[in-house]
Amino acid sequence: GQGSQAWGGANIVRNIDALTIGTYNITLKVFDVSGNWIQDQVDVTVVDTTVPSINSPTDTGYELGSLGNSITWIVGDLDPANSELFIDGIGQGITGWAGGNINRNIDGLSLGPHNVTLKVFDTSGNWNQNEVVVTVSDSTNPTIDNPVNTGYELGSTGNSITWNPVDL
C-alpha cells in the first residue's frame, strides 16, 4: 500500500502518471472518525498507442566502391524495442533498439538507385518508417595497362597482345 493519510472530507486525488505499461488495481479505503469505512477499487490500464518518431534524412549518394557511407535517423519513443533496415525491400535483420538515434552503414550497394528503409518498433507493436533513396554512381574511368610494343615474323602464328583493363 501507499500508506494512510488524514482525510478531512475533501476529494481524494491520487496521481497515477508514473505507471508503466500494464494493468493495475488501485484501491482506496476511507474511514470516518467513528471507524466506519468504505472502499472502492479502480482498474487502470496503461497502454502505448503512440508510434515512434523518425525524421526524414535527405536522399543521398556515393561513389561506387567508396567506404564509410551511412545514414543517421533521429528517432524516439518512450518504450523502444527494435529496428530493421530494408534495402530495396529486402530485410537486413532485426536489431535491438534501446532508444536514441540510429546509424546504419550502407557501403557495398550496386550501381544505381536503391530504396533504403528503416523501420522502428516499440514494445507495444507500434512502428514507423522512413525511406531514403541512395544513388550509387560511377564517375571513375576504367584503367588499362600499357603492353610493350611487339613484333613478329610474317607468317608465324600464336602472336597476340593482351590488355588488362580494370574497373569497379
C-alpha positions as CSV (number, residue, x, y, z in Angstrom):
1,G,0.0,0.0,0.0
2,Q,0.8,3.6,-0.2
3,G,0.2,4.3,3.5
4,S,-2.6,6.3,5.1
5,Q,-3.3,9.9,5.3
6,A,-5.7,12.0,7.3
7,W,-9.0,12.7,5.5
8,G,-10.9,15.9,6.1
9,G,-13.9,15.2,3.8
10,A,-12.4,16.7,0.6
11,N,-12.0,14.8,-2.7
12,I,-9.0,12.5,-2.8
13,V,-6.8,12.7,-5.8
14,R,-4.0,10.2,-6.5
15,N,-1.6,10.9,-9.3
16,I,-1.0,7.8,-11.5
17,D,1.1,9.4,-14.2
18,A,4.3,7.4,-13.4
19,L,2.7,4.0,-14.1
20,T,4.4,1.9,-16.8
21,I,2.6,-0.2,-19.4
22,G,0.3,-2.8,-17.8
23,T,-2.9,-3.2,-15.8
24,Y,-3.1,-2.0,-12.1
25,N,-5.7,-2.4,-9.4
26,I,-5.9,0.7,-7.3
27,T,-7.9,0.5,-4.1
28,L,-9.0,3.4,-1.8
29,K,-10.3,2.9,1.7
30,V,-11.9,5.8,3.5
31,F,-12.5,5.8,7.3
32,D,-14.6,8.3,9.3
33,V,-13.8,9.2,12.9
34,S,-16.3,6.6,14.2
35,G,-14.4,3.8,12.5
36,N,-16.9,3.3,9.6
37,W,-15.2,2.7,6.3
38,I,-15.8,2.1,2.6
39,Q,-13.6,1.1,-0.2
40,D,-13.5,1.4,-4.0
41,Q,-11.2,-0.1,-6.5
42,V,-10.4,1.1,-9.9
43,D,-8.6,-0.9,-12.6
44,V,-6.2,1.2,-14.6
45,T,-4.7,0.0,-17.8
46,V,-1.8,1.9,-19.2
47,V,-1.3,1.4,-23.0
48,D,1.0,2.8,-25.6
49,T,-0.6,3.7,-28.9
50,T,1.9,6.4,-29.9
51,V,4.1,5.5,-32.9
52,P,7.9,6.1,-32.6
53,S,9.1,9.3,-34.2
54,I,11.5,9.2,-37.0
55,N,13.0,12.1,-39.1
56,S,13.4,12.1,-42.9
57,P,17.1,12.3,-43.9
58,T,17.7,13.7,-47.3
59,D,18.3,11.4,-50.2
60,T,22.0,10.8,-50.7
61,G,24.5,9.0,-52.9
62,Y,28.1,7.9,-53.1
63,E,30.8,6.7,-55.5
64,L,30.9,3.0,-56.3
65,G,33.5,1.3,-54.2
66,S,33.8,4.0,-51.6
67,L,33.6,3.2,-47.9
68,G,32.3,4.8,-44.7
69,N,28.8,5.6,-46.2
70,S,26.0,5.7,-43.7
71,I,22.6,7.2,-42.9
72,T,21.6,8.5,-39.4
73,W,18.0,8.7,-38.5
74,I,16.8,10.7,-35.5
75,V,14.2,8.5,-33.8
76,G,12.5,8.5,-30.4
77,D,10.0,6.5,-28.4
78,L,9.1,6.2,-24.7
79,D,9.4,2.4,-24.9
80,P,11.7,1.4,-27.8
81,A,12.2,-2.2,-28.8
82,N,14.0,-2.8,-32.2
83,S,14.6,-1.7,-35.7
84,E,15.1,-3.3,-39.1
85,L,16.8,-1.9,-42.2
86,F,15.5,-2.8,-45.6
87,I,17.5,-2.4,-48.8
88,D,15.3,-2.5,-51.9
89,G,12.6,-4.2,-49.9
90,I,14.9,-7.0,-48.5
91,G,15.2,-7.0,-44.7
92,Q,18.8,-6.9,-43.4
93,G,17.9,-8.4,-40.0
94,I,16.3,-7.1,-36.8
95,T,18.5,-5.1,-34.4
96,G,17.7,-4.2,-30.8
97,W,17.0,-0.5,-30.2
98,A,17.3,0.9,-26.7
99,G,16.4,4.4,-27.9
100,G,18.3,7.3,-29.4
101,N,19.5,7.9,-32.9
102,I,20.1,5.0,-35.4
103,N,23.1,5.0,-37.7
104,R,23.3,2.3,-40.4
105,N,26.2,1.6,-42.8
106,I,25.2,1.4,-46.5
107,D,28.5,0.5,-48.1
108,G,28.6,-2.1,-50.9
109,L,25.4,-1.2,-52.8
110,S,25.5,-1.8,-56.5
111,L,25.4,0.9,-59.2
112,G,22.2,2.8,-59.4
113,P,19.4,3.9,-57.1
114,H,18.3,2.0,-54.0
115,N,15.5,2.4,-51.6
116,V,16.9,2.2,-48.0
117,T,14.1,2.0,-45.4
118,L,14.4,2.0,-41.6
119,K,11.5,0.6,-39.6
120,V,11.5,1.2,-35.8
121,F,9.2,-0.7,-33.4
122,D,8.3,-0.1,-29.7
123,T,7.4,-2.8,-27.2
124,S,3.6,-2.3,-27.8
125,G,3.9,-3.1,-31.5
126,N,3.7,0.5,-32.7
127,W,6.0,1.2,-35.6
128,N,7.1,3.9,-38.0
129,Q,9.4,4.0,-41.0
130,N,11.4,6.3,-43.3
131,E,12.8,5.7,-46.7
132,V,15.9,7.3,-48.2
133,V,16.9,6.9,-51.8
134,V,20.6,6.2,-52.1
135,T,22.1,6.5,-55.6
136,V,25.5,4.8,-56.2
137,S,27.3,6.3,-59.1
138,D,30.5,5.6,-61.1
139,S,32.4,8.6,-62.3
140,T,35.8,6.9,-62.3
141,N,37.2,6.0,-65.8
142,P,38.4,2.5,-66.2
143,T,42.2,2.0,-66.2
144,I,44.2,0.0,-68.7
145,D,47.8,-1.2,-68.7
146,N,50.2,-0.4,-71.5
147,P,51.6,-3.6,-73.0
148,V,55.0,-3.2,-74.6
149,N,55.3,-2.8,-78.3
150,T,55.9,-6.0,-80.1
151,G,56.6,-7.5,-83.5
152,Y,56.5,-10.9,-85.1
153,E,57.8,-12.7,-88.2
154,L,55.4,-12.7,-91.2
155,G,53.6,-16.0,-91.4
156,S,54.2,-17.0,-87.8
157,T,51.2,-17.9,-85.6
158,G,50.2,-17.5,-81.9
159,N,51.0,-13.8,-81.7
160,S,48.7,-11.6,-79.6
161,I,48.5,-8.5,-77.5
162,T,46.9,-8.7,-74.0
163,W,45.5,-5.7,-72.3
164,N,44.4,-5.8,-68.6
165,P,41.6,-3.2,-68.2
166,V,40.3,-2.6,-64.6
167,D,37.1,-1.0,-63.4
168,L,34.7,-1.4,-60.5
